[in-house]
Amino acid sequence: MPTISVDHDFPTEITLIPYGIFIPEYNELFLFFVSSKLTADCIVDLLESWWQTVKHRFAHIQKLVINQDNGPENHSRRIQFMKRIVDFGTSSQLTLQLAYYPPYHSKYNPTERCFGWLEQHWNGSLLDTVETVLNFAQTLTFKGKNPVVTLVEKVYSTGVKLTTSAMAEIETQIHRLPNLRKWFVEIFAKPA
């Protein structure tokens, strides 16, 4: 039986928000499809989860460089994100460097290009179920490799905020590159 669809104003049963981690050196893509809101807490949870799955391969790594967009959930002035990322650096014993792409420069972001490949891969197909979305993502091939695809069903609350004084405390634990204070942040691993 064919799938019936309308040409606009689709009724939604669930919305999935993609989040990706790409390791360019190894052409490895990790795609997370979040059924809740993509919040600062969600992003750091995904980074922590990803790191737990790959850290055995990168035991020699002491510094992790994270290139990312400057979205509202993960920019360097977002107090909740910065608190969580500082905590991640401490718990993982990694020095973290956060390098942000300026607005309208997503074409230089390898992860953003991955989403373009995914859009080309499903090429206008009807994404009418969660399984369809996940199957399309799992069958994407880039340089002979398929991504690791994860459905994230945890519910995240929006509006989680810390006080300005909490941000002042966080600022003592990070270093901002002069003249690029908003765009490049380094968090040094503290002894556990």
KEPA-308711 format. One line per field, with one value per atom (N, C-alpha, C): residue number from 1; atom name; x, y, z. Coordinates in nm, 3 decimals. Layout:
KEPA-308711
num NUM; ...
atomo CA; ...
c1 X; ...
c2 Y; ...
c3 Z; ...
***
This chain:
KEPA-308711
num 1; 1; 1; 2; 2; 2; 3; 3; 3; 4; 4; 4; 5; 5; 5; 6; 6; 6; 7; 7; 7; 8; 8; 8; 9; 9; 9; 10; 10; 10; 11; 11; 11; 12; 12; 12; 13; 13; 13; 14; 14; 14; 15; 15; 15; 16; 16; 16; 17; 17; 17; 18; 18; 18; 19; 19; 19; 20; 20; 20; 21; 21; 21; 22; 22; 22; 23; 23; 23; 24; 24; 24; 25; 25; 25; 26; 26; 26; 27; 27; 27; 28; 28; 28; 29; 29; 29; 30; 30; 30; 31; 31; 31; 32; 32; 32; 33; 33; 33; 34; 34; 34; 35; 35; 35; 36; 36; 36; 37; 37; 37; 38; 38; 38; 39; 39; 39; 40; 40; 40; 41; 41; 41; 42; 42; 42; 43; 43; 43; 44; 44; 44; 45; 45; 45; 46; 46; 46; 47; 47; 47; 48; 48; 48; 49; 49; 49; 50; 50; 50; 51; 51; 51; 52; 52; 52; 53; 53; 53; 54; 54; 54; 55; 55; 55; 56; 56; 56; 57; 57; 57; 58; 58; 58; 59; 59; 59; 60; 60; 60; 61; 61; 61; 62; 62; 62; 63; 63; 63; 64; 64; 64; 65; 65; 65; 66; 66; 66; 67; 67; 67; 68; 68; 68; 69; 69; 69; 70; 70; 70; 71; 71; 71; 72; 72; 72; 73; 73; 73; 74; 74; 74; 75; 75; 75; 76; 76; 76; 77; 77; 77; 78; 78; 78; 79; 79; 79; 80; 80; 80; 81; 81; 81; 82; 82; 82; 83; 83; 83; 84; 84; 84; 85; 85; 85; 86; 86; 86; 87; 87; 87; 88; 88; 88; 89; 89; 89; 90; 90; 90; 91; 91; 91; 92; 92; 92; 93; 93; 93; 94; 94; 94; 95; 95; 95; 96; 96; 96; 97; 97; 97; 98; 98; 98; 99; 99; 99; 100; 100; 100; 101; 101; 101; 102; 102; 102; 103; 103; 103; 104; 104; 104; 105; 105; 105; 106; 106; 106; 107; 107; 107; 108; 108; 108; 109; 109; 109; 110; 110; 110; 111; 111; 111; 112; 112; 112; 113; 113; 113; 114; 114; 114; 115; 115; 115; 116; 116; 116; 117; 117; 117; 118; 118; 118; 119; 119; 119; 120; 120; 120; 121; 121; 121; 122; 122; 122; 123; 123; 123; 124; 124; 124; 125; 125; 125; 126; 126; 126; 127; 127; 127; 128; 128; 128; 129; 129; 129; 130; 130; 130; 131; 131; 131; 132; 132; 132; 133; 133; 133; 134; 134; 134; 135; 135; 135; 136; 136; 136; 137; 137; 137; 138; 138; 138; 139; 139; 139; 140; 140; 140; 141; 141; 141; 142; 142; 142; 143; 143; 143; 144; 144; 144; 145; 145; 145; 146; 146; 146; 147; 147; 147; 148; 148; 148; 149; 149; 149; 150; 150; 150; 151; 151; 151; 152; 152; 152; 153; 153; 153; 154; 154; 154; 155; 155; 155; 156; 156; 156; 157; 157; 157; 158; 158; 158; 159; 159; 159; 160; 160; 160; 161; 161; 161; 162; 162; 162; 163; 163; 163; 164; 164; 164; 165; 165; 165; 166; 166; 166; 167; 167; 167; 168; 168; 168; 169; 169; 169; 170; 170; 170; 171; 171; 171; 172; 172; 172; 173; 173; 173; 174; 174; 174; 175; 175; 175; 176; 176; 176; 177; 177; 177; 178; 178; 178; 179; 179; 179; 180; 180; 180; 181; 181; 181; 182; 182; 182; 183; 183; 183; 184; 184; 184; 185; 185; 185; 186; 186; 186; 187; 187; 187; 188; 188; 188; 189; 189; 189; 190; 190; 190; 191; 191; 191; 192; 192; 192
atomo N; CA; C; N; CA; C; N; CA; C; N; CA; C; N; CA; C; N; CA; C; N; CA; C; N; CA; C; N; CA; C; N; CA; C; N; CA; C; N; CA; C; N; CA; C; N; CA; C; N; CA; C; N; CA; C; N; CA; C; N; CA; C; N; CA; C; N; CA; C; N; CA; C; N; CA; C; N; CA; C; N; CA; C; N; CA; C; N; CA; C; N; CA; C; N; CA; C; N; CA; C; N; CA; C; N; CA; C; N; CA; C; N; CA; C; N; CA; C; N; CA; C; N; CA; C; N; CA; C; N; CA; C; N; CA; C; N; CA; C; N; CA; C; N; CA; C; N; CA; C; N; CA; C; N; CA; C; N; CA; C; N; CA; C; N; CA; C; N; CA; C; N; CA; C; N; CA; C; N; CA; C; N; CA; C; N; CA; C; N; CA; C; N; CA; C; N; CA; C; N; CA; C; N; CA; C; N; CA; C; N; CA; C; N; CA; C; N; CA; C; N; CA; C; N; CA; C; N; CA; C; N; CA; C; N; CA; C; N; CA; C; N; CA; C; N; CA; C; N; CA; C; N; CA; C; N; CA; C; N; CA; C; N; CA; C; N; CA; C; N; CA; C; N; CA; C; N; CA; C; N; CA; C; N; CA; C; N; CA; C; N; CA; C; N; CA; C; N; CA; C; N; CA; C; N; CA; C; N; CA; C; N; CA; C; N; CA; C; N; CA; C; N; CA; C; N; CA; C; N; CA; C; N; CA; C; N; CA; C; N; CA; C; N; CA; C; N; CA; C; N; CA; C; N; CA; C; N; CA; C; N; CA; C; N; CA; C; N; CA; C; N; CA; C; N; CA; C; N; CA; C; N; CA; C; N; CA; C; N; CA; C; N; CA; C; N; CA; C; N; CA; C; N; CA; C; N; CA; C; N; CA; C; N; CA; C; N; CA; C; N; CA; C; N; CA; C; N; CA; C; N; CA; C; N; CA; C; N; CA; C; N; CA; C; N; CA; C; N; CA; C; N; CA; C; N; CA; C; N; CA; C; N; CA; C; N; CA; C; N; CA; C; N; CA; C; N; CA; C; N; CA; C; N; CA; C; N; CA; C; N; CA; C; N; CA; C; N; CA; C; N; CA; C; N; CA; C; N; CA; C; N; CA; C; N; CA; C; N; CA; C; N; CA; C; N; CA; C; N; CA; C; N; CA; C; N; CA; C; N; CA; C; N; CA; C; N; CA; C; N; CA; C; N; CA; C; N; CA; C; N; CA; C; N; CA; C; N; CA; C; N; CA; C; N; CA; C; N; CA; C; N; CA; C; N; CA; C; N; CA; C; N; CA; C; N; CA; C; N; CA; C; N; CA; C; N; CA; C; N; CA; C; N; CA; C; N; CA; C; N; CA; C; N; CA; C; N; CA; C; N; CA; C; N; CA; C; N; CA; C; N; CA; C; N; CA; C; N; CA; C; N; CA; C; N; CA; C; N; CA; C; N; CA; C; N; CA; C; N; CA; C
c1 0.085; 0.000; 0.090; 0.067; 0.151; 0.128; 0.231; 0.221; 0.155; 0.054; -0.019; 0.041; 0.063; 0.123; 0.059; 0.064; 0.020; 0.143; 0.123; 0.239; 0.293; 0.221; 0.270; 0.190; 0.232; 0.165; 0.148; 0.260; 0.257; 0.217; 0.129; 0.104; 0.226; 0.274; 0.394; 0.359; 0.413; 0.399; 0.517; 0.632; 0.754; 0.849; 0.925; 1.026; 1.162; 1.252; 1.387; 1.483; 1.570; 1.670; 1.805; 1.873; 2.002; 2.114; 2.209; 2.332; 2.444; 2.553; 2.660; 2.795; 2.876; 3.016; 3.093; 3.187; 3.264; 3.411; 3.482; 3.627; 3.690; 3.731; 3.779; 3.898; 3.990; 4.110; 4.075; 3.967; 3.927; 3.799; 3.745; 3.619; 3.509; 3.501; 3.401; 3.294; 3.170; 3.056; 2.968; 2.932; 2.840; 2.718; 2.603; 2.480; 2.386; 2.339; 2.243; 2.114; 2.002; 1.871; 1.797; 1.775; 1.720; 1.570; 1.492; 1.346; 1.294; 1.382; 1.346; 1.403; 1.425; 1.490; 1.641; 1.710; 1.855; 1.902; 1.937; 1.975; 2.124; 2.173; 2.313; 2.341; 2.250; 2.269; 2.271; 2.184; 2.178; 2.310; 2.360; 2.484; 2.599; 2.614; 2.725; 2.703; 2.580; 2.553; 2.596; 2.568; 2.605; 2.757; 2.825; 2.972; 3.029; 2.975; 3.022; 2.997; 2.880; 2.846; 2.939; 2.959; 3.049; 3.190; 3.239; 3.375; 3.390; 3.289; 3.294; 3.309; 3.250; 3.257; 3.389; 3.460; 3.581; 3.709; 3.701; 3.822; 3.926; 3.886; 3.983; 4.074; 4.023; 4.103; 4.197; 4.166; 4.241; 4.302; 4.355; 4.412; 4.528; 4.594; 4.707; 4.663; 4.536; 4.484; 4.474; 4.533; 4.521; 4.445; 4.436; 4.367; 4.269; 4.146; 4.040; 3.995; 4.007; 3.964; 3.825; 3.731; 3.593; 3.557; 3.544; 3.499; 3.347; 3.282; 3.136; 3.077; 2.948; 2.880; 2.860; 2.809; 2.791; 2.642; 2.576; 2.433; 2.395; 2.268; 2.225; 2.244; 2.251; 2.263; 2.407; 2.504; 2.642; 2.744; 2.698; 2.797; 2.874; 2.985; 3.080; 3.034; 2.923; 2.867; 2.742; 2.707; 2.591; 2.637; 2.589; 2.639; 2.622; 2.505; 2.481; 2.573; 2.592; 2.681; 2.824; 2.871; 3.009; 3.032; 2.934; 2.948; 2.961; 2.873; 2.874; 3.001; 3.050; 3.170; 3.294; 3.297; 3.406; 3.403; 3.285; 3.272; 3.317; 3.284; 3.327; 3.480; 3.542; 3.689; 3.751; 3.693; 3.745; 3.726; 3.606; 3.578; 3.656; 3.681; 3.752; 3.903; 3.945; 4.087; 4.145; 4.064; 4.106; 4.113; 4.213; 4.210; 4.122; 4.027; 3.932; 3.958; 3.959; 3.964; 3.835; 3.759; 3.634; 3.660; 3.651; 3.671; 3.537; 3.488; 3.355; 3.365; 3.279; 3.267; 3.183; 3.224; 3.142; 3.010; 2.912; 2.785; 2.809; 2.726; 2.727; 2.853; 2.923; 3.041; 3.025; 2.902; 2.879; 2.933; 2.953; 3.007; 3.148; 3.216; 3.350; 3.348; 3.232; 3.218; 3.193; 3.288; 3.271; 3.143; 3.100; 2.978; 2.857; 2.854; 2.743; 2.739; 2.856; 2.859; 2.803; 2.825; 2.768; 2.616; 2.555; 2.410; 2.365; 2.446; 2.417; 2.421; 2.520; 2.528; 2.405; 2.362; 2.245; 2.120; 2.105; 1.990; 1.993; 2.110; 2.120; 2.089; 2.131; 2.109; 1.961; 1.885; 1.743; 1.665; 1.725; 1.679; 1.528; 1.468; 1.326; 1.236; 1.292; 1.209; 1.122; 1.010; 0.918; 0.969; 1.002; 1.053; 0.934; 0.854; 0.728; 0.734; 0.845; 0.859; 1.000; 1.016; 1.148; 1.240; 1.186; 1.266; 1.317; 1.233; 1.275; 1.391; 1.383; 1.491; 1.620; 1.611; 1.730; 1.790; 1.704; 1.753; 1.825; 1.768; 1.836; 1.971; 1.975; 2.101; 2.205; 2.161; 2.254; 2.309; 2.235; 2.280; 2.358; 2.373; 2.458; 2.601; 2.669; 2.807; 2.894; 3.003; 3.101; 3.238; 3.306; 3.438; 3.439; 3.333; 3.324; 3.279; 3.241; 3.201; 3.059; 2.989; 2.857; 2.869; 2.780; 2.785; 2.736; 2.774; 2.716; 2.593; 2.477; 2.351; 2.287; 2.245; 2.184; 2.056; 1.951; 1.828; 1.835; 1.813; 1.819; 1.677; 1.625; 1.486; 1.474; 1.586; 1.582; 1.516; 1.434; 1.366; 1.452; 1.479; 1.560; 1.472; 1.493; 1.418; 1.490; 1.413; 1.470; 1.469; 1.546; 1.545; 1.628; 1.714; 1.801; 1.907; 1.913; 2.004; 2.078; 2.197; 2.275; 2.284; 2.327; 2.337; 2.460; 2.462; 2.578; 2.700; 2.680; 2.794; 2.850; 2.764; 2.811; 2.898; 2.860; 2.942; 3.075; 3.076; 3.202; 3.297; 3.243; 3.324; 3.376; 3.292; 3.332; 3.442; 3.430; 3.530; 3.669; 3.678; 3.810; 3.873; 3.794; 3.844; 3.871; 3.848; 3.868; 3.959; 4.017; 4.102; 4.042; 4.021; 3.968; 4.082; 4.093; 4.199; 4.179; 4.282; 4.268; 4.224; 4.137; 4.081; 3.984; 3.973; 3.877; 3.805; 3.778; 3.726; 3.598; 3.516; 3.388; 3.406; 3.515; 3.530; 3.627; 3.711; 3.808; 3.828; 3.795; 3.799; 3.879; 3.967; 4.043; 4.011; 3.986; 3.954; 4.062; 4.142; 4.251; 4.202; 4.246; 4.208; 4.262; 4.178; 4.220; 4.241; 4.338; 4.357; 4.231; 4.200; 4.078; 4.095
c2 -0.118; 0.000; 0.124; 0.218; 0.338; 0.428; 0.503; 0.600; 0.725; 0.772; 0.892; 1.010; 1.120; 1.238; 1.363; 1.470; 1.600; 1.676; 1.779; 1.851; 1.959; 1.993; 2.090; 2.073; 2.141; 2.134; 1.989; 1.919; 1.780; 1.769; 1.677; 1.651; 1.578; 1.622; 1.560; 1.473; 1.354; 1.266; 1.288; 1.312; 1.337; 1.418; 1.503; 1.580; 1.532; 1.505; 1.464; 1.574; 1.610; 1.713; 1.644; 1.662; 1.597; 1.674; 1.599; 1.656; 1.564; 1.619; 1.535; 1.566; 1.462; 1.473; 1.405; 1.478; 1.427; 1.433; 1.323; 1.318; 1.316; 1.432; 1.441; 1.349; 1.337; 1.256; 1.110; 1.061; 0.921; 0.907; 1.019; 1.020; 0.946; 0.969; 0.903; 1.004; 0.963; 1.049; 0.980; 1.053; 1.006; 1.096; 1.039; 1.116; 1.080; 1.183; 1.165; 1.232; 1.163; 1.219; 1.235; 1.361; 1.396; 1.418; 1.347; 1.361; 1.469; 1.529; 1.636; 1.767; 1.862; 1.988; 1.968; 2.034; 2.032; 2.147; 2.115; 2.215; 2.204; 2.298; 2.293; 2.161; 2.120; 1.994; 1.876; 1.878; 1.770; 1.761; 1.873; 1.873; 1.815; 1.859; 1.808; 1.661; 1.621; 1.478; 1.395; 1.444; 1.373; 1.367; 1.478; 1.478; 1.378; 1.378; 1.285; 1.140; 1.113; 0.978; 0.935; 1.024; 0.994; 0.966; 1.050; 1.032; 0.897; 0.856; 0.726; 0.612; 0.626; 0.518; 0.517; 0.630; 0.636; 0.655; 0.686; 0.724; 0.613; 0.487; 0.378; 0.383; 0.439; 0.454; 0.573; 0.667; 0.792; 0.814; 0.708; 0.718; 0.818; 0.840; 0.933; 1.079; 1.104; 1.241; 1.310; 1.428; 1.510; 1.639; 1.673; 1.796; 1.761; 1.802; 1.778; 1.913; 1.928; 2.050; 2.025; 2.110; 2.096; 2.218; 2.197; 2.302; 2.295; 2.408; 2.405; 2.537; 2.530; 2.653; 2.736; 2.855; 2.946; 2.957; 2.841; 2.838; 2.884; 2.910; 2.962; 2.863; 2.733; 2.634; 2.611; 2.644; 2.607; 2.719; 2.843; 2.950; 2.973; 3.041; 3.052; 3.145; 3.212; 3.295; 3.232; 3.115; 3.041; 2.975; 3.028; 2.989; 2.839; 2.785; 2.643; 2.556; 2.592; 2.515; 2.521; 2.639; 2.653; 2.579; 2.582; 2.507; 2.359; 2.308; 2.164; 2.124; 2.209; 2.173; 2.178; 2.271; 2.275; 2.148; 2.108; 1.984; 1.863; 1.860; 1.752; 1.748; 1.864; 1.870; 1.815; 1.849; 1.801; 1.651; 1.602; 1.459; 1.372; 1.423; 1.344; 1.366; 1.464; 1.500; 1.540; 1.616; 1.667; 1.818; 1.873; 2.015; 2.029; 2.120; 2.138; 2.272; 2.273; 2.397; 2.404; 2.510; 2.531; 2.639; 2.601; 2.695; 2.709; 2.833; 2.859; 2.917; 2.868; 2.926; 3.052; 3.160; 3.282; 3.259; 3.348; 3.335; 3.331; 3.252; 3.239; 3.172; 3.097; 3.025; 2.874; 2.827; 2.684; 2.600; 2.661; 2.583; 2.534; 2.594; 2.550; 2.446; 2.422; 2.328; 2.188; 2.094; 1.960; 1.889; 1.912; 1.847; 1.899; 2.028; 2.085; 2.024; 1.998; 1.933; 1.791; 1.726; 1.591; 1.594; 1.698; 1.709; 1.730; 1.799; 1.814; 1.680; 1.597; 1.463; 1.382; 1.395; 1.321; 1.365; 1.496; 1.547; 1.495; 1.493; 1.439; 1.290; 1.220; 1.075; 1.041; 1.114; 1.079; 1.149; 1.245; 1.298; 1.315; 1.384; 1.412; 1.297; 1.188; 1.076; 1.119; 1.053; 1.085; 1.025; 1.110; 1.066; 1.060; 0.956; 0.950; 0.875; 0.807; 0.738; 0.758; 0.738; 0.745; 0.640; 0.521; 0.413; 0.451; 0.519; 0.562; 0.658; 0.754; 0.851; 0.781; 0.692; 0.622; 0.532; 0.463; 0.376; 0.455; 0.569; 0.652; 0.698; 0.741; 0.788; 0.675; 0.556; 0.443; 0.397; 0.421; 0.376; 0.483; 0.601; 0.703; 0.648; 0.670; 0.625; 0.745; 0.761; 0.865; 0.802; 0.806; 0.744; 0.601; 0.528; 0.386; 0.355; 0.456; 0.432; 0.479; 0.406; 0.445; 0.515; 0.609; 0.674; 0.583; 0.617; 0.556; 0.640; 0.579; 0.652; 0.614; 0.716; 0.695; 0.777; 0.715; 0.786; 0.825; 0.953; 1.004; 1.040; 0.965; 0.986; 1.055; 1.087; 1.157; 1.294; 1.334; 1.464; 1.570; 1.678; 1.788; 1.910; 1.976; 2.099; 2.219; 2.312; 2.438; 2.537; 2.644; 2.750; 2.723; 2.619; 2.593; 2.702; 2.778; 2.892; 2.894; 2.949; 2.976; 3.126; 3.166; 3.309; 3.370; 3.500; 3.571; 3.545; 3.534; 3.506; 3.366; 3.272; 3.138; 3.147; 3.233; 3.250; 3.313; 3.404; 3.465; 3.358; 3.261; 3.150; 3.064; 3.039; 2.958; 3.030; 3.161; 3.239; 3.225; 3.198; 3.180; 3.048; 2.958; 2.826; 2.812; 2.920; 2.914; 3.028; 3.009; 3.111; 3.147; 3.276; 3.324; 3.387; 3.349; 3.401; 3.552; 3.633; 3.778; 3.811; 3.909; 3.956; 3.856; 3.737; 3.639; 3.576; 3.655; 3.606; 3.525; 3.562; 3.493; 3.367; 3.360; 3.260; 3.147; 3.166; 3.062; 3.058; 2.943; 2.926; 2.801; 2.810; 2.694; 2.665; 2.538; 2.493; 2.391; 2.425; 2.338; 2.232; 2.109; 2.000; 2.026; 2.016; 2.029; 1.890; 1.876; 1.744; 1.696; 1.568; 1.512; 1.500
c3 0.000; 0.000; 0.000; -0.090; -0.097; 0.025; 0.057; 0.165; 0.113; 0.184; 0.143; 0.219; 0.146; 0.208; 0.149; 0.224; 0.174; 0.127; 0.047; -0.007; 0.085; 0.191; 0.290; 0.419; 0.523; 0.654; 0.701; 0.709; 0.751; 0.897; 0.931; 1.073; 1.130; 1.245; 1.301; 1.420; 1.418; 1.533; 1.626; 1.567; 1.645; 1.557; 1.620; 1.550; 1.599; 1.506; 1.540; 1.501; 1.594; 1.568; 1.555; 1.440; 1.424; 1.493; 1.547; 1.602; 1.558; 1.511; 1.458; 1.518; 1.527; 1.564; 1.451; 1.392; 1.279; 1.314; 1.291; 1.312; 1.173; 1.122; 0.983; 0.953; 1.044; 1.019; 0.987; 1.045; 1.026; 0.941; 0.895; 0.819; 0.893; 1.023; 1.107; 1.147; 1.127; 1.158; 1.261; 1.363; 1.466; 1.459; 1.429; 1.417; 1.531; 1.599; 1.707; 1.662; 1.679; 1.647; 1.778; 1.817; 1.947; 1.933; 2.012; 2.004; 2.098; 2.176; 2.269; 2.214; 2.298; 2.259; 2.258; 2.167; 2.165; 2.254; 2.376; 2.475; 2.505; 2.585; 2.629; 2.700; 2.788; 2.860; 2.764; 2.665; 2.567; 2.491; 2.444; 2.366; 2.446; 2.571; 2.652; 2.686; 2.711; 2.734; 2.612; 2.492; 2.370; 2.355; 2.385; 2.382; 2.483; 2.603; 2.706; 2.665; 2.611; 2.566; 2.453; 2.355; 2.244; 2.295; 2.387; 2.437; 2.508; 2.581; 2.649; 2.548; 2.430; 2.331; 2.253; 2.246; 2.164; 2.245; 2.372; 2.445; 2.451; 2.446; 2.446; 2.323; 2.214; 2.092; 2.097; 2.186; 2.191; 2.329; 2.388; 2.523; 2.527; 2.415; 2.409; 2.403; 2.379; 2.364; 2.500; 2.508; 2.628; 2.601; 2.471; 2.431; 2.321; 2.339; 2.242; 2.185; 2.053; 1.985; 1.930; 1.968; 1.923; 1.839; 1.708; 1.617; 1.613; 1.633; 1.638; 1.589; 1.559; 1.522; 1.649; 1.631; 1.744; 1.774; 1.784; 1.808; 1.948; 1.970; 2.100; 2.215; 2.184; 2.290; 2.333; 2.248; 2.277; 2.258; 2.251; 2.233; 2.363; 2.350; 2.462; 2.574; 2.556; 2.664; 2.725; 2.679; 2.734; 2.864; 2.975; 3.107; 3.132; 3.104; 3.131; 3.046; 2.919; 2.834; 2.886; 2.920; 2.966; 3.098; 3.186; 3.311; 3.283; 3.198; 3.167; 3.093; 3.003; 2.926; 3.015; 3.110; 3.208; 3.292; 3.336; 3.413; 3.331; 3.201; 3.113; 3.104; 3.090; 3.084; 3.210; 3.324; 3.453; 3.467; 3.437; 3.457; 3.358; 3.238; 3.138; 3.143; 3.224; 3.233; 3.098; 3.022; 2.893; 2.896; 2.827; 2.797; 2.673; 2.679; 2.569; 2.502; 2.373; 2.296; 2.215; 2.239; 2.166; 2.062; 1.936; 1.826; 1.754; 1.746; 1.690; 1.550; 1.461; 1.329; 1.340; 1.272; 1.273; 1.199; 1.219; 1.146; 0.996; 0.928; 0.783; 0.729; 0.813; 0.769; 0.785; 0.789; 0.811; 0.696; 0.580; 0.467; 0.495; 0.592; 0.629; 0.740; 0.797; 0.908; 0.852; 0.872; 0.815; 0.860; 0.983; 1.030; 0.955; 0.927; 0.849; 0.709; 0.652; 0.520; 0.530; 0.643; 0.663; 0.655; 0.711; 0.704; 0.559; 0.480; 0.338; 0.266; 0.300; 0.240; 0.277; 0.403; 0.449; 0.373; 0.353; 0.277; 0.133; 0.073; -0.064; -0.065; 0.041; 0.048; 0.055; 0.134; 0.138; 0.028; -0.039; -0.166; -0.179; -0.086; -0.095; -0.055; -0.004; 0.041; 0.157; 0.170; 0.278; 0.409; 0.502; 0.633; 0.728; 0.714; 0.786; 0.919; 0.947; 1.075; 1.128; 1.256; 1.318; 1.255; 1.233; 1.174; 1.035; 0.957; 0.823; 0.832; 0.922; 0.940; 0.980; 1.080; 1.129; 1.021; 0.945; 0.837; 0.729; 0.690; 0.591; 0.644; 0.769; 0.828; 0.833; 0.870; 0.882; 0.748; 0.640; 0.508; 0.432; 0.491; 0.431; 0.426; 0.315; 0.303; 0.266; 0.340; 0.308; 0.312; 0.198; 0.185; 0.236; 0.201; 0.234; 0.375; 0.451; 0.590; 0.614; 0.700; 0.744; 0.879; 0.909; 1.039; 1.151; 1.271; 1.391; 1.423; 1.426; 1.443; 1.575; 1.649; 1.781; 1.792; 1.841; 1.874; 2.021; 2.049; 2.186; 2.228; 2.325; 2.367; 2.502; 2.564; 2.692; 2.672; 2.767; 2.759; 2.828; 2.756; 2.808; 2.828; 2.940; 2.972; 2.915; 2.863; 2.817; 2.933; 2.917; 3.016; 3.140; 3.137; 3.252; 3.253; 3.361; 3.366; 3.498; 3.493; 3.613; 3.631; 3.745; 3.774; 3.707; 3.699; 3.646; 3.732; 3.863; 3.951; 3.924; 3.885; 3.849; 3.724; 3.628; 3.508; 3.544; 3.640; 3.683; 3.736; 3.809; 3.860; 3.746; 3.647; 3.531; 3.454; 3.440; 3.366; 3.427; 3.557; 3.620; 3.578; 3.520; 3.482; 3.333; 3.258; 3.114; 3.069; 2.952; 2.891; 2.756; 2.734; 2.606; 2.527; 2.401; 2.317; 2.298; 2.328; 2.310; 2.167; 2.155; 2.029; 1.965; 2.018; 1.969; 2.087; 2.188; 2.315; 2.302; 2.207; 2.186; 2.100; 2.023; 1.919; 1.952; 2.055; 2.089; 2.240; 2.296; 2.442; 2.473; 2.573; 2.616; 2.762; 2.789; 2.924; 2.961; 3.060; 3.099; 3.197; 3.175; 3.264; 3.402; 3.501; 3.640; 3.697; 3.788; 3.849; 3.918; 3.902; 3.963; 4.114
***
